[in-house]
Amino acid sequence: FKWHEYKVMIWADVLGRTFSLLLSFWICKDIVFQSLSEFILDLRESFDNIRVGINLMLSNIASSMIIGIVRMGIQWNWNIETFGKVSLTLSISNLLMTFLTAIG
């Protein structure tokens, strides 16, 4: 294909996405085509999950901001060796905390 044949690529993308959507509808027909009462129950559960997920996301962002502020303070006040040691320690502890949160 040359650069001026972009319309073919767009049509191929749209057709591929349409085919995959229809195929997923067919595979998950028990989820897609359900009664209204089941849908409302699933909708309520989805909102509960979103409410909990927002709190977890905000706590993770706040944790990252606190660590970033500490790193900036160390970078401004001490030399590069101290920054490297503390930054490595913070990165390892952050990785460990993320891992423990994911499995727990």
N, C-alpha and C positions, 0 to 999 in steps of 0.2 A: 504494500500500500504506500501511496505517496501522501504527502501532507494535505493535499487538496481533496483527498478521498475520506475525510473525517466523517462524513455522513454515514458511510458504510459501517464504520466502527461504532457510531452512536446507535444505529439500528440493531447491530449485533448485540450490543450491551443491553438495550431495551428488551429485545426478544429473549435473551438469556435470563434476564431478571424475571420476566413474565413467566417463562417456563419453570424456573425454580420456585416461584411463588405458587403456581398452580400445582406443582408436584408436592410442595410442602402442605398445601391444603388437602391434597388427596391422602398423604401419609398421616396427617394429624386431623383427620376428619372428625374424630370423636371430641377433639378440643374445639375445633373451629365451629362445628355445627352442633351446638348444645342448647338446652332449653334456657329460657330467660331466667328462671330462678337459680339455676346453677351459675349462670353468667354473673348475676348480681352477687352471689356468694363469693365467686372468684374475684370480682371487682373489689369487694370489701377487703378480702385478704391481700390483694395487690396494694391497696392503699395503706394497710397496716405495715406491709413490708417496706413500702416507700418511706413511711414515717420513721421507721427504725433505721433504715438505710441512710436517710439524710443526717440523722444524729451521728451515726458512725463516720460518715464522710466528713462532717464538720469537725469532729474530734481528731480525725487523721490530719486534716488541713491545719488545725491549730497546733498539733504536735510538730508538724513539719515547719511551721512558722517559728515556733519557739527554738527549735534546733538551728534554723537558719539565722535567727537573731544572735544566738550564742556564737555561731561560727563567725559572723560578721564582727562581733565584739572582739573575739580572739584575734582575728586577722588585723584589726585596726590597732590593737594594743601590744601584741607580742610578735616575736619573729616567726619565720616560716617553719622552723622545726617544731615549735610548740603548736602552731596551727595544724601541721600535718599529723602530729600525735593525737591531738584532741579530735580532729576531724575523722581520723581513722577509727578512734574509739566510738565516736558518736554514730558513724556509719554502721559499724558492726552491731552496736546496741540497737539501732533503728531496724536493721535487717532482722535481728533476733526477735524484737518485739512484734514486727510485722508477721514473721513466721508463726510465733506463738499465738497471735491474735487470729490468724487464718485457721489454725488447727484446733483452737480452743473455742 
